[in-house]
Amino acid sequence: MAALVTVAAIAINIAFMVMFVKNFDAKKIPAEIDRRVRLDKMSAEDAKMYLGPRDMKFDVYKRQNKCTFWTVYVCTSVFNWKFNKVFYSFFYDHKTF
């Protein structure tokens, strides 16, 4: 029974992690390019060339601190989804983190 609860908890953590990556750490098309696609002035395939990070500061932090970034991802997936709050705490705005 304990093993079943552990597997369920890990499954919930991984599901939360997938949703986080899909929503927060995703790429987006700039507003001007998206407008061109909606007006049929550019194809959706051509617009994919302009994909960029949703949050520039977070993207810079992610590239500079890969070890911390992946540690938080692993802790979120394995232990508890609340480890992901480290990203929401905006520590990445400070040079010490």
DSSP file (Angstrom, degrees, kcal/mol; ACC not computed):
  #  RESIDUE AA STRUCTURE BP1 BP2  ACC     N-H-->O    O-->H-N    N-H-->O    O-->H-N    TCO  KAPPA ALPHA  PHI   PSI    X-CA   Y-CA   Z-CA
    1    1 A M     >        0   0    0      0, 0.0     4,-2.0     0, 0.0     5,-0.2   0.000 360.0 360.0 360.0 -41.5    0.0    0.0    0.0
    2    2 A A  H  >  +     0   0    0      1,-0.2     4,-2.3     2,-0.2     5,-0.2   0.879 360.0  52.9 -63.7 -37.2    2.8    2.4    0.8
    3    3 A A  H  > S+     0   0    0      2,-0.2     4,-2.5     1,-0.2    -1,-0.2   0.887 107.5  51.8 -65.2 -38.1    4.5    1.7   -2.5
    4    4 A L  H  > S+     0   0    0      2,-0.2     4,-2.3     1,-0.2    -2,-0.2   0.908 110.1  48.1 -64.9 -42.3    1.2    2.5   -4.3
    5    5 A V  H  X S+     0   0    0     -4,-2.0     4,-2.4     2,-0.2    -2,-0.2   0.900 111.8  50.7 -64.7 -40.6    0.9    5.9   -2.5
    6    6 A T  H  X S+     0   0    0     -4,-2.3     4,-2.4     2,-0.2    -2,-0.2   0.922 110.9  47.7 -63.6 -44.6    4.6    6.7   -3.3
    7    7 A V  H  X S+     0   0    0     -4,-2.5     4,-2.3     1,-0.2    -2,-0.2   0.903 112.1  50.4 -63.8 -40.8    4.0    5.9   -7.0
    8    8 A A  H  X S+     0   0    0     -4,-2.3     4,-2.3     2,-0.2    -2,-0.2   0.909 110.3  50.0 -63.8 -41.6    0.9    8.0   -7.0
    9    9 A A  H  X S+     0   0    0     -4,-2.4     4,-2.3     1,-0.2    -2,-0.2   0.912 111.6  47.6 -64.2 -42.3    2.7   10.9   -5.4
   10   10 A I  H  X S+     0   0    0     -4,-2.4     4,-2.5     2,-0.2    -1,-0.2   0.890 110.4  52.8 -65.7 -38.3    5.6   10.7   -7.9
   11   11 A A  H  X S+     0   0    0     -4,-2.3     4,-2.4     2,-0.2    -2,-0.2   0.906 109.9  48.2 -63.0 -41.4    3.0   10.6  -10.8
   12   12 A I  H  X S+     0   0    0     -4,-2.3     4,-2.4     2,-0.2    -2,-0.2   0.914 111.6  50.3 -64.8 -42.1    1.3   13.7   -9.5
   13   13 A N  H  X S+     0   0    0     -4,-2.3     4,-2.2     1,-0.2    -2,-0.2   0.913 111.6  47.3 -62.5 -42.9    4.7   15.5   -9.2
   14   14 A I  H  X S+     0   0    0     -4,-2.5     4,-2.5    63,-0.3    -1,-0.2   0.894 110.5  52.5 -67.0 -39.1    5.7   14.5  -12.7
   15   15 A A  H  X S+     0   0    0     -4,-2.4     4,-2.1     1,-0.2    -2,-0.2   0.917 110.8  47.5 -62.0 -42.4    2.3   15.7  -14.0
   16   16 A F  H  X S+     0   0    0     -4,-2.4     4,-2.3     1,-0.2    -2,-0.2   0.905 110.7  52.5 -63.6 -40.7    2.7   19.0  -12.3
   17   17 A M  H  X S+     0   0    0     -4,-2.2     4,-2.6     1,-0.2     5,-0.2   0.909 107.9  50.5 -62.2 -43.1    6.2   19.3  -13.7
   18   18 A V  H  X S+     0   0    0     -4,-2.5     4,-2.4     1,-0.2    -1,-0.2   0.912 110.9  49.0 -62.3 -42.8    5.0   18.6  -17.3
   19   19 A M  H  X S+     0   0    0     -4,-2.1     4,-2.0     2,-0.2     5,-0.4   0.879 110.4  51.9 -65.2 -36.8    2.4   21.3  -16.9
   20   20 A F  H  X>S+     0   0    0     -4,-2.3     4,-2.3     2,-0.2     5,-1.5   0.949 112.5  44.1 -62.8 -49.0    5.0   23.7  -15.5
   21   21 A V  H  <5S+     0   0    0     -4,-2.6    -2,-0.2     1,-0.2    -1,-0.2   0.889 114.4  50.9 -63.5 -39.0    7.3   23.1  -18.5
   22   22 A K  H  <5S+     0   0    0     -4,-2.4    -1,-0.2    -5,-0.2    -2,-0.2   0.843 125.7  23.0 -68.8 -33.9    4.4   23.4  -20.9
   23   23 A N  H  <5S+     0   0    0     -4,-2.0     3,-0.4    -5,-0.2    -2,-0.2   0.889 131.8  27.4-100.9 -50.9    3.1   26.7  -19.6
   24   24 A F  T  <5S+     0   0    0     -4,-2.3    -3,-0.2    -5,-0.4    30,-0.2   0.912 125.1  39.7 -84.8 -44.5    5.8   28.6  -17.8
   25   25 A D  S   <S+     0   0    0     -5,-1.5    -1,-0.2    29,-0.1     2,-0.1  -0.069  94.0 117.5 -99.0  33.1    9.1   27.5  -19.4
   26   26 A A        -     0   0    0     -3,-0.4    28,-1.5    -6,-0.2     2,-0.3  -0.451  64.5-111.9 -97.4 169.5    7.6   27.4  -22.9
   27   27 A K  E     -A   53   0A   0     26,-0.2     2,-0.3    -2,-0.1    24,-0.1  -0.682  32.2-165.6 -95.4 154.7    8.5   29.3  -26.0
   28   28 A K  E     -A   52   0A   0     24,-3.2    24,-2.6    -2,-0.3     3,-0.0  -0.953  22.4-116.9-139.3 159.9    6.2   31.9  -27.6
   29   29 A I        -     0   0    0     -2,-0.3    22,-0.1    22,-0.2    19,-0.1  -0.815  43.4-105.4 -93.2 133.6    5.8   33.8  -30.8
   30   30 A P     >  -     0   0    0      0, 0.0     4,-2.5     0, 0.0     5,-0.2  -0.184  30.0-112.0 -57.8 154.0    6.1   37.6  -30.5
   31   31 A A  H  > S+     0   0    0      1,-0.2     4,-2.3     2,-0.2     5,-0.2   0.863 114.8  52.4 -59.0 -40.8    2.8   39.5  -30.7
   32   32 A E  H  > S+     0   0    0      2,-0.2     4,-1.8     1,-0.2    -1,-0.2   0.908 112.0  45.1 -64.9 -41.4    3.7   41.2  -34.1
   33   33 A I  H  > S+     0   0    0      2,-0.2     4,-2.0     1,-0.2    -2,-0.2   0.894 111.7  53.0 -68.8 -39.3    4.5   37.8  -35.7
   34   34 A D  H  X S+     0   0    0     -4,-2.5     4,-2.3     1,-0.2    -2,-0.2   0.884 107.3  52.4 -62.5 -38.3    1.3   36.3  -34.2
   35   35 A R  H  X S+     0   0    0     -4,-2.3     4,-1.8    -5,-0.2    -1,-0.2   0.901 107.4  51.9 -64.0 -40.6   -0.7   39.1  -35.7
   36   36 A R  H  <>S+     0   0    0     -4,-1.8     5,-2.9     2,-0.2     6,-1.0   0.881 109.4  49.9 -63.0 -38.1    0.7   38.5  -39.1
   37   37 A V  H ><5S+     0   0    0     -4,-2.0     3,-1.5     4,-0.2    -2,-0.2   0.929 110.1  49.9 -66.3 -44.3   -0.2   34.8  -38.9
   38   38 A R  H 3<5S+     0   0    0     -4,-2.3    -1,-0.2     1,-0.3    -2,-0.2   0.815 111.0  49.5 -64.9 -29.7   -3.8   35.6  -37.9
   39   39 A L  T 3<5S-     0   0    0     -4,-1.8    -1,-0.3    -5,-0.2    -2,-0.2   0.339 115.0-118.0 -88.9   6.9   -4.1   38.0  -40.8
   40   40 A D  T < 5S+     0   0    0     -3,-1.5    -3,-0.2     2,-0.2    -2,-0.1   0.788  82.3 121.1  60.1  32.0   -2.7   35.4  -43.2
   41   41 A K  S   <S+     0   0    0     -5,-2.9     2,-0.3     1,-0.2    -4,-0.2   0.530  78.4  26.9 -94.5  -9.5    0.3   37.5  -44.1
   42   42 A M  S    S-     0   0    0     -6,-1.0    -1,-0.2    -5,-0.1    -2,-0.2  -0.992  84.3-116.1-150.1 144.4    2.7   34.7  -42.8
   43   43 A S     >  -     0   0    0     -2,-0.3     4,-1.7     1,-0.1     5,-0.1  -0.455  25.0-119.9 -80.5 157.5    2.4   31.0  -42.5
   44   44 A A  H  > S+     0   0    0      1,-0.2     4,-1.0     2,-0.2    -1,-0.1   0.832 114.1  56.7 -65.1 -32.2    2.5   29.3  -39.1
   45   45 A E  H  4 S+     0   0    0      1,-0.2     3,-0.3     2,-0.2     4,-0.3   0.897 107.6  47.1 -66.7 -40.1    5.6   27.3  -40.2
   46   46 A D  H >4 S+     0   0    0      1,-0.2     3,-1.2     2,-0.2     4,-0.3   0.842 106.5  58.9 -68.9 -32.6    7.5   30.5  -41.0
   47   47 A A  H >< S+     0   0    0     -4,-1.7     3,-1.8     1,-0.3    -1,-0.2   0.778  89.8  71.8 -67.9 -25.8    6.4   32.0  -37.7
   48   48 A K  G >< S+     0   0    0     -4,-1.0     3,-1.2    -3,-0.3    -1,-0.3   0.717  84.3  69.1 -64.4 -19.3    8.1   29.1  -35.8
   49   49 A M  G <  S+     0   0    0     -3,-1.2    -1,-0.3    -4,-0.3    -2,-0.2   0.757  96.8  53.8 -66.7 -23.1   11.4   30.7  -36.8
   50   50 A Y  G <  S+     0   0    0     -3,-1.8    -1,-0.2    -4,-0.3    -2,-0.2   0.277  75.6 137.6 -97.8   9.7   10.7   33.5  -34.4
   51   51 A L    <   +     0   0    0     -3,-1.2   -22,-0.2   -22,-0.1    -3,-0.0  -0.312  27.0 170.2 -58.2 135.9    9.9   31.5  -31.3
   52   52 A G  E     -A   28   0A   0    -24,-2.6   -24,-3.2     1,-0.0    -2,-0.0  -0.904  38.8 -72.8-141.6 169.9   11.5   32.9  -28.2
   53   53 A P  E     -A   27   0A   0      0, 0.0     3,-0.2     0, 0.0   -26,-0.2  -0.317  31.4-136.4 -66.3 147.8   11.4   32.4  -24.5
   54   54 A R  S    S+     0   0    0    -28,-1.5     2,-0.5     1,-0.3   -27,-0.1   0.855  97.7  31.4 -70.4 -36.1    8.3   33.5  -22.6
   55   55 A D     >  -     0   0    0    -29,-0.2     4,-2.1   -31,-0.1    -1,-0.3  -0.948  68.2-165.4-128.4 109.4   10.4   35.1  -19.8
   56   56 A M  H  > S+     0   0    0     -2,-0.5     4,-2.3     1,-0.2     5,-0.2   0.892  89.0  51.1 -64.2 -41.6   13.7   36.6  -20.8
   57   57 A K  H  > S+     0   0    0      1,-0.2     4,-2.4     2,-0.2    -1,-0.2   0.911 111.5  47.9 -63.7 -41.1   15.1   36.9  -17.3
   58   58 A F  H  > S+     0   0    0      1,-0.2     4,-2.7     2,-0.2    -1,-0.2   0.884 109.7  53.3 -66.6 -37.2   14.3   33.3  -16.5
   59   59 A D  H  X S+     0   0    0     -4,-2.1     4,-1.9     2,-0.2    -2,-0.2   0.903 109.7  47.8 -64.4 -41.1   15.8   32.1  -19.7
   60   60 A V  H  X S+     0   0    0     -4,-2.3     4,-2.1     2,-0.2    -2,-0.2   0.933 113.1  48.5 -63.6 -45.5   19.1   33.9  -18.9
   61   61 A Y  H  X S+     0   0    0     -4,-2.4     4,-2.4     1,-0.2    -2,-0.2   0.917 109.6  53.1 -59.2 -44.0   19.0   32.4  -15.4
   62   62 A K  H  < S+     0   0    0     -4,-2.7    -1,-0.2     1,-0.2    -2,-0.2   0.881 111.3  45.3 -61.8 -40.0   18.4   29.0  -16.8
   63   63 A R  H  < S+     0   0    0     -4,-1.9     3,-0.4     1,-0.2    -1,-0.2   0.849 117.1  44.0 -73.4 -33.6   21.4   29.2  -19.1
   64   64 A Q  H  < S+     0   0    0     -4,-2.1     2,-0.2     1,-0.2    -2,-0.2   0.788 121.3  37.0 -82.0 -27.8   23.7   30.6  -16.5
   65   65 A N     X  +     0   0    0     -4,-2.4     4,-2.3    -5,-0.2    -1,-0.2  -0.519  64.8 152.7-124.9  62.5   22.7   28.2  -13.6
   66   66 A K  H  > S+     0   0    0     -3,-0.4     4,-2.6    -2,-0.2     5,-0.2   0.866  72.7  54.8 -63.0 -37.8   22.1   24.9  -15.2
   67   67 A C  H  > S+     0   0    0      2,-0.2     4,-2.1     1,-0.2    -1,-0.2   0.936 112.0  42.5 -63.7 -46.7   22.9   22.9  -12.1
   68   68 A T  H  > S+     0   0    0      2,-0.2     4,-2.3     1,-0.2     5,-0.2   0.914 113.7  53.4 -64.9 -42.9   20.4   24.7   -9.9
   69   69 A F  H  X S+     0   0    0     -4,-2.3     4,-1.9     1,-0.2    -2,-0.2   0.938 113.1  41.3 -57.9 -50.6   17.8   24.7  -12.6
   70   70 A W  H  X S+     0   0    0     -4,-2.6     4,-2.6     2,-0.2    -1,-0.2   0.824 110.9  57.7 -71.7 -30.6   18.0   20.9  -13.1
   71   71 A T  H  X S+     0   0    0     -4,-2.1     4,-2.7    -5,-0.2     5,-0.2   0.924 107.9  46.9 -63.5 -43.4   18.2   20.3   -9.3
   72   72 A V  H  X S+     0   0    0     -4,-2.3     4,-2.3     2,-0.2    -2,-0.2   0.905 112.0  51.2 -64.5 -40.9   14.9   22.1   -8.8
   73   73 A Y  H  X S+     0   0    0     -4,-1.9     4,-2.1    -5,-0.2    -2,-0.2   0.927 112.7  45.1 -61.6 -44.9   13.4   20.1  -11.7
   74   74 A V  H  X S+     0   0    0     -4,-2.6     4,-2.6     2,-0.2     5,-0.4   0.928 113.4  49.2 -67.0 -44.4   14.5   16.8  -10.3
   75   75 A C  H  X>S+     0   0    0     -4,-2.7     4,-1.8     1,-0.2     5,-1.6   0.876 111.7  50.8 -62.6 -36.6   13.4   17.7   -6.7
   76   76 A T  H  <5S+     0   0    0     -4,-2.3    -1,-0.2    -5,-0.2    -2,-0.2   0.908 113.8  44.0 -65.3 -41.9   10.0   18.7   -8.1
   77   77 A S  H  <5S+     0   0    0     -4,-2.1   -63,-0.3    -5,-0.2    -2,-0.2   0.878 126.2  28.1 -71.5 -38.3    9.6   15.5  -10.0
   78   78 A V  H  <5S+     0   0    0     -4,-2.6    -3,-0.2    -5,-0.2    -2,-0.2   0.907 129.8  22.7 -94.5 -47.2   10.7   13.1   -7.2
   79   79 A F  T  <5S-     0   0    0     -4,-1.8     2,-0.3    -5,-0.4    -3,-0.2   0.966 120.7 -25.1 -91.2 -65.2   10.0   14.7   -3.9
   80   80 A N    > < -     0   0    0     -5,-1.6     3,-1.8   -67,-0.1    -1,-0.3  -0.982  42.4-129.5-157.6 139.1    7.3   17.4   -4.0
   81   81 A W  G >  S+     0   0    0     -2,-0.3     3,-1.5     1,-0.3     4,-0.1   0.675 100.8  77.3 -64.8 -15.8    5.8   19.7   -6.6
   82   82 A K  G >  S+     0   0    0      1,-0.3     3,-1.6     2,-0.2    -1,-0.3   0.638  73.3  77.7 -72.4 -12.8    6.3   22.6   -4.1
   83   83 A F  G X  S+     0   0    0     -3,-1.8     3,-1.7     1,-0.3     4,-0.3   0.774  80.4  72.1 -62.0 -23.5   10.0   22.7   -4.9
   84   84 A N  G X> S+     0   0    0     -3,-1.5     3,-1.4     1,-0.3     4,-0.8   0.688  75.6  79.6 -65.2 -18.0    8.9   24.5   -8.1
   85   85 A K  H <> S+     0   0    0     -3,-1.6     4,-1.1     1,-0.3    -1,-0.3   0.676  74.6  76.1 -65.7 -15.3    8.1   27.5   -6.0
   86   86 A V  H <4>S+     0   0    0     -3,-1.7     5,-0.7     1,-0.2     3,-0.3   0.889  95.2  49.4 -60.1 -37.4   11.8   28.3   -6.0
   87   87 A F  H X45S+     0   0    0     -3,-1.4     3,-0.9    -4,-0.3    -1,-0.2   0.870 110.1  50.1 -68.5 -35.9   11.3   29.5   -9.6
   88   88 A Y  H 3<5S+     0   0    0     -4,-0.8    -1,-0.2     1,-0.2    -2,-0.2   0.640  93.5  74.9 -77.2 -13.7    8.3   31.6   -8.5
   89   89 A S  T 3<5S-     0   0    0     -4,-1.1    -1,-0.2    -3,-0.3    -2,-0.2   0.557  99.3-129.7 -77.7  -6.4   10.3   33.3   -5.7
   90   90 A F  T X 5 +     0   0    0     -3,-0.9     3,-1.4    -4,-0.2     4,-0.2   0.784  59.3 144.4  62.4  30.6   12.2   35.4   -8.2
   91   91 A F  G > < +     0   0    0     -5,-0.7     3,-1.9     1,-0.3     6,-0.4   0.774  61.0  74.0 -63.1 -25.2   15.5   34.5   -6.8
   92   92 A Y  G 3  S+     0   0    0      1,-0.3    -1,-0.3    -5,-0.2    -2,-0.1   0.579  82.7  67.4 -70.5  -6.4   16.8   34.6  -10.3
   93   93 A D  G <  S+     0   0    0     -3,-1.4     2,-0.4     4,-0.0    -1,-0.3   0.670  91.4  75.2 -79.3 -17.5   16.7   38.4  -10.2
   94   94 A H  S X  S-     0   0    0     -3,-1.9     3,-1.2    -4,-0.2    -4,-0.0  -0.784  77.9-138.8-101.5 138.8   19.5   38.4   -7.7
   95   95 A K  T 3  S+     0   0    0     -2,-0.4    -1,-0.1     1,-0.3    -3,-0.0   0.792  99.2  65.5 -64.2 -28.9   23.1   37.8   -8.6
   96   96 A T  T 3         0   0    0      1,-0.3    -1,-0.3    -5,-0.0    -4,-0.1   0.744 360.0 360.0 -69.6 -20.5   23.7   35.6   -5.5
   97   97 A F    <         0   0    0     -3,-1.2    -1,-0.3    -6,-0.4    -2,-0.2   0.409 360.0 360.0-105.2 360.0   21.3   33.0   -6.8
